[in-house]
């Protein structure tokens, strides 16, 4: 490892790189990091970088929530080990390179609070049972002009989805696309979204760990481009009650023996296994949302009629559904099929989120679950008795209800384990306490630039 890193040092120096930033995501989806001089990379690759254990219990405001099981004091140390396979020279920050990191104990063994290693082990366990998965993220965010009071001032106004809108931020868009390609990110598309100043970029599908890594790298790429152009970017699930929400939709597909189990067309998955995957996600959806959309902003975003997925149901190409089956076709190929989870955003730790999604979906496959009939309309427009007759209920919109849903789901609590679960819930409770005596708009304002 050290020998390989030494060779990388020479390559990095030849590109003018002075330091390597090693990144992980905390329980709020917020990237944290350590930066080391490029010459120290061999030692860092072999022995890691010292990191405090308290980052596992940082809340969204950077408060430290002692009391989670095993996290009662500030004592202890972990080592942050960079993944050299993902080492990237940052096009938008030419003096720095970037790498995702895994946290291990001081003797090199797995650290029970690390999230990236959970996804790695989840993927490995699925592989032992013959499964692989593909994941692609869609990232929505608000682009703002600077403001003295920290408000979002949309960098463009309208029209939605029009190339005319992006003319006002043309240089920023150009840099994002160029930097993303140089950083090894595969952008599927980039466009003006529905809300003022809102844009979306989609990342090409990859294996789950790479997809989570690239989600973090995409943030860094976008933020660096915005800084060069004097712009600010908010990835917050809901920057303001007056603005559109930002979903970070996760598209997943499950494969076995080279076959996409979700393959199908306008009628839905063409296999019992594919239907089971949808059913597994639907069964656990309230608990899943506690991990994939866990913040106060996440729950404020769950408004019917906003394509956010406020009710628990699935649909075929229904953009109001929290679980949208994306069909294959003759043009695209049946293997194009996947499931989009809309109840997903930047406040989720991507490694925890994808671990939970895959665990719930595969459980549905192995238990031969069958989903109810898909819904093609918006249940938010129905009467209560109509939703009740269809078995459609609202997803949790309070931290307490999300926690109850998560604790009632043994598949996901067992997945997380007592250490990760305890730290995650401690952070969620702290955020809820912060919000309890504040207006929602004030909470959203406090967090709009955090992610």
BELPEPE-V145348 format. One record per helix or strand of 3 or more residues. SS is the DSSP state (~ for helix, > for strand). FROM is the first residue (numbers start at 0). TO is the last residue. Records with the same first field share a line. If there is no record, write none. Layout:
# BELPEPE-V145348
SS = FROM-TO  FROM-TO
This chain:
# BELPEPE-V145348
~ = 1-13  37-46  52-56  83-85  115-127  162-181  207-227  271-282  284-291  295-300  333-335  349-365  378-380  383-389  398-406  409-435  439-446
> = 18-24  30-36  48-51  76-81  95-103  130-144  186-191  197-202  230-233  247-255  313-315  322-325  337-340
